[in-house]
Amino acid sequence: MLSKRRTTQETRLCSICDGVDAVMLFAAWFSRIPPGAVRTDLSMSEALDHLQLHREDRFDTVVLVPNASKTALPRLLQALVEEAGRHTGEVLVLLPLKSRLQIPDAARKGFKVLYGPPFTDTAPPAGEDAPADRTAGPGSDSAAGSAPASGFWGRFLPRKGKNRISVPAPSDPIVPPPGRDLPDALKTIMVLPICGGAGATTIAVNLAAELAQAQQDRTVCLIDLHLQYGNVATYAGLTANSRILDAYRGIEALDSDAFDMCLRSTAPNLHIFSDPGEILPVDGINAAHLRRLIGLARNKADLVIVDLPHQLPDWSGAAFDQASVILAPALLDVRSAQNLAKLQDLIRSEGLPGGKFRCLLNRAPLRRSQLWEDARARFEKDNEFGVFKTLPDGGDPVSMACNAGIPLARHAPANVFRLAVRDLAADILAKAGPRELTTAEAG
């Protein structure tokens, strides 16, 4: 298995999947491979032509994930196995536990079949599931027992000013509070995407709109900290604001009056500090600048929502410290699983407040197959943040509302994604800190 090959050379992997369910099954198996693997991902329809065209390509392993609903061994699968054997010494075929695709032993020449998750080379009897994998997590065979129970491999991360250091073993898990509920006295909610395209800005903009609409006597400030390609203004239907760029150029001198002049409002109690309108360096601000911005926003509003980039610049640690809670949108895919593992290791090595993170599993299908549910359960098991909430896929109306600069509450009030964000806003308001009194109210 790949998990036993810990060489200094990069592992080369080729995956061949037939459909969305196959990709999810591959994602559940993927955490077995070592970090830094070079991947070639192909669909079943294009794989044979690609492999025949690139005869010189060599892989450590080729993983085939066919359509598990078929009842006979397809000829294409057999042809792919034969062609893959010319590129590697190890061909694996992944099948779900209740697969209808029965492959007789006589037909298995040249490849190995694994059923899962958890993955074993023995198909469970009809009508039964394999026992839960409680002895070996992803990253090891059940016989190897070399990987930690968390399912993620130990790795090395660079640290500024020092040589590469070993990340501490995951013996100190990142444990959110029991039930993964939101903390009390919420004031500042950071939204940190786990990967690009996870829908973090969409969530931040609509969450701010829902909070402002739900309690109109409570002020909300939304800050876009994407210093290069921010989209909060676009999604909120606002034009570019040149004052934002001026604010970043003189951020050390930014005071309350200058900050107020940078704000645009889409509702009487919703104020937005948008992106600078030009491309700035990712590290165009530092930790002190970040704290100044957050402090000014807190003085202005009862609740502060911050849309963070998915990169982690030098000021990210300060952002995490300033946050009351960090909502982390992720997708049920390999990218999110990998990035969560990296983030959790960084949190341990740098002593960051991991208990503040709440993972939002975004774009869940409305009709969820058992394979999807199994993949989600595996994702949550291997992710120390767990899954705080699952947000359904709202389809085209979500992107249409963003493009039009209209909140979903107005564009498609009955949309399932909008309703899920509204419920998230209600949970936040139930845990929010006391509302600040205005000057008039205070007398």
N, C-alpha and C positions, 0 to 999 in steps of 0.2 A: 504494500500500500504506500501511497505517497507520504503518509505521515512518518514512515520509517526512513525516508531519504532526507537526511539533514546534511547536505553537502554544501560546499561554498559556492557551487554553481547555481544559477537560477533554475528553478523547476519550470518546465514547459508543459502546459496543459492544453488540451483541445476538448471543448465541450460541444456536443451535438444534441440539440433539444428539439422536440416535436410538439410545439404548442406551449401555452402559458402554464398549464399545470406541470408540464415537464420542467420548465424553467424553475418553478417553485421547488420541485423535488431536488433539482440540482443545487439550488441555494441551500437547502437543508444539509446536503452532503458537503458543500463547498468548504465549510470551516475545518475540514480535515487537512486541507493542504497547507504547506508552510507559507509564511509571508513572502512577498516579493515574487510570487509565481507569475510567469508570463503566460497569458491566456489567449487562445484563439477560440472565439465563440461563434458557432455556426448553427443555422437551422437545418433540420433534417433534409429539406428540399434542395439546399445548395451544397451540402457537405460533400457529397460524392464527387461532384464536378470540381470543387475546390481542392480536395485532396489529390485527385488525379492530375490537376493542373500544377500543383505544387508538390511534385514527387520528392523534392529535396528536403521538405520540412520533416523534422524529427521531434517527437514529443516523449516525455516521460510516461504520460498516461493519456489515453483518449477515453472520454466518458460519454457514453451514449444513453440518452433518456428518451425512449420512444413513447408513442401514444399508448398509454396503459389500458385503454378501453378495448383494444383489439383482442380477438380471441385466438389468432394464429400468428406464427412468426412471419412477419412480412418479408418479402424478398428484398426490399430496399434495406432493411435492417441487416440481413445476412450479407448483402453486398458491401454495406458500410463496415461491417466487422472485418471482412476480408481486406478491404482497402486500408482500414485503420491499422491492421496488423503489419502493413508495409511501412508504417510510420512510427510504430511504437512496439514495445514488448509487453505492454499491459493495456488491455481493452476492458473497460468496466461497463456493464449495462445496469442502470438503476431502475428499479420498479417499485411502486408503492406496495404497502403491505397487502392490500386487497386487490391486487392487479388481476385483471381477467386475461392478461397476456401470459399464457402458459408456454414456457420454453422447455422442451424435453431435453434431458441430459445429453442425448445423442447430438443435439443441434448446438451444444454449447462449446464446441471446439474452437479455440482461439479467443475466448473471452470469458469473463466471470460475471455472474449476476449477483447483485446485492439488493435485498429487499429492506425497505425502511420508510421513514426513520423510526427508530434507530436502525442502522444498516447492518444486516447479517447476510451470510451467503445461503441461508436456509429459508425457504418460503414457509410462512405459518400455515397450519392446516386451514382448510376452507372454513370460513366463518369465524376465525380467531385472529387476533392481533398478536404481534410479537410482544414479549414482555418489555416493560419499560426499561430503558437503559440507565441503570443506576450505578453501574460500576465504572463505566468508561465514557467520557464525554467525547464530542467531536474533536478530532485531532489525534485519535488513537484507535486502533482496533481493540476489541474487547480483550484480546490476549496480550496486547502490548502494555496497556496500563501506564503509559509514560506521560500522558497529558493530564493537566489538572482538571478537576471536575467542572470548572467553569466552562471548559470547551474551547478556550482560546489559548494560542501558543504564546510562550514568553518571547519578547522581542526587545530590540535595542532602539532607543530613541535619542536623537541628538539633543544636547542641552547646551544653551548658549554659555560660552566661556569655559566649558569643560570638555573633556574627551567624552566619547560615546559611553554611556553608562548602562548598566543592566537595570531594567525596570523591576521593581520588587515583585516577587511571585504573588499571585492573586490570593494570598492568605488573608488579606484584609478587605473583604468585599465591600462594595459601595452599596450600602443598605439604605434605601429610602424609608421614611417612617412607616409603621404598620399600616397596611391597607393602601399605601401610596397616596394618601389623601394630600390635598394642598395644605401648606403651612398656614398658620393664622397670621393676621395683621398684614395681609398682602398689600404692597405698595408699588413695587417695580417688577414687572413681568418681562423677562427676556425671551425672545423666540429665536432659537439657534437651530438652523437646519442641519441635519446629520449628513445630507448629501445635496448636491445641486438638483434643483427641480422637485424638491420634496413638498413644495407648496407653502413654505414658511411665510413669505410675504403676503400671500393670499389669506393665510390664517391670521397674521398680525393685523392687517387692514380690517378684515371683517370682524375680528374679535374686538378691536377698538370701537368700531361702529356699534356693535351689539352692546358693549358696556355703556357707551354714551346714551344709547336709546333706552336701555333698561332702567337706568336711574339718571334722569335728566338734571337732578340737583347735584350730581357728582361729576367733576371735571376729569377728562381723560386727555393725556398727552401722548402722541405716537411719534417716536423718533426713528428715522431711517439711518442706520449706521453703515449702509453699503456705500462706501466712499467712491466706488467706481461705477457700478451699474445698478443704482437704486431704482426701485419701481413703485415705492409707496405712493408718490405723487401721481403717477400714472393711474394706479388702481383706485385712487381716491378722487380722480377727476380734477386734479390741480395742475396749474401751469408751473413752469420753472420759476424758482425764486432766487434771484441773484444775491439777495442778502445772505443766503446760506453759505455761499462760497466766501463772501466777505467775513462771515463769522468764523469759518475755519481758518482763514488767513490771519485772524487776530484773536484766536480763541482764548489766549491768556488774559485778554482784557474784556472778554465777553461778560456783560453784566445782565441783570434782570431786564432792564429796559431794552437792550439790544437783542436779547433772546426773544422777548415778546414780539419785536418787530419781524423776526424770522418766521414766526408761526403763521400758518394759514388754518382756517377753520372750515369744516364741512357741516358742522352743527354748532349751535351756541356753546356746547360744553365739550366739543372735540377739537383739539388743537394739534397740528401736525408740523413737525420739524423735518422737512424732507431732505432728499439727497442734495449734494452740492451742485449738481447740474453739469459738472465737468469731471473728468477722470482725475482723481487724486491718488497718491500712493496709498496702498493698503494700510501702511503704518504712518499715514498722514497726521494722526493724533497719537498721543501717549496716554498713559494711565491717568495722569493728573488732568488732562483735557477731558477724558471720559468722565471722571468724577465730577468735573465742573458742569458738564452738560446734564448729567443725571441729577445733580443737585439743583440746577436751575429748573429742570422739568418738575422735580418733586415740589419745589416751592410754588409752581404754577398749577399743578393738578393733583387730584386725589389719587389717581391711578396713572402709572407710566408704563407704556408698552414700548419695547425696544426691539426693532427688527435687526438682528445681527447677521453678518455675512457668514457663509459656511467655512470660510478660512478662520484660522486662529492666530491673529496678529499678536504683537507683544502686549496689547492692552486687554486681551481677552480675560486674563486673570482678574483684573480690576472690575471688568464687567460682571464676572461671575460673583465676585464679592459684593457688588452693589445690588445684585438681584435678590428679590424675595423668593422667586421661583424661576426656573429655566425650563420652558417648554421646548422640547426637541422633536420636531416633526421628522419622521423617517418613513421609508417605504419598505414593503416586504420584499426585499431583494438583496442580492449579494453585496452591493455597494454599501447599503446601510449597515448590514451586519459587520462588514469589515471596518467601516468608519466608527461604529460604536465601540468596537474592540480597541481601536487606536485611542479614542477619546477616553475610555475608561482607564487604559494604561497611563495616559498622560495625567489624568486626575490623581491617580495614586502617586506617581513619581513627583508631582509638583505640589501635592498636598492641597488640591483644589476642593471646593465644597461639593462633592459628588452627590450628597443627599438632597441638593436643590433640584436635580434634574428630574423631569417627568417626560417620558417618551410618548409622543402622539403618533400612532400608526395611521398614516394618511392613505387615502384613496383605496379603501377596502371595497371589494366588489359587493354589490347589493345581494347577489346570489352567491353564497360562499360554499364551494365544494368541500368535501371532507379533506381533500388534499390541501386546500388552502388553510383550513382550520388546523391541520397537523403542522403545516409550515409555520403558522402563527404561534402555535404552542411551542415549537422548537425555537423560534426566534425569541420568544419571551424567556424561555428557560436559559438560553445562552446569553441573554442581555441582562446585565446586572441592574439596569434601571427599571426593568420590567416594561410593561405597556400600561400607561396611565389611562389612555382613552384610545379607542379605534374610531377614526373618522371615515364615514362612507364616501365613495366617489360620487361627486355631484354632477359629473358629466359636462357636456358642452355649456350649459348655463353658467357654470362657474367661470370658465375662461371668457365667455361673452361679457359677463358682468365686469370682470377685470379690465378687458379691452375698452369697455364703454366708460370706465371710471365710476361705476355705480355699485354701491354695496349690495350684496345678495339679499339683504332684508327688504330692499325695494325692488330689485330686478326679478328675483325668484323667491318670494318669501316661504314657499312650501318646499323648496329644494332640500333634500335630505342632508347635504353637507351644511347648508345654512342652519338647519335645525340643530345639528350637532354642535356647531360653533356657538349658537345661542345657549345651548345647555352648558357648554364650557364657560361661557360668560356668567351664567347664573351661579355656577360653582365658585368662580372667582369672587363674585360679589358677596357670596355667603361667607367668604374668608377674608374679605378686604378689611383694611384698617379703617379706623373712624374717619368719617368725612370731615374735611377741613372747612371751618366756617369762613364765609366771606367777611369782608370788613363791615358791610352793612349788618350782617347777621350777628356779628360779635359786638355790635353797638359802638 
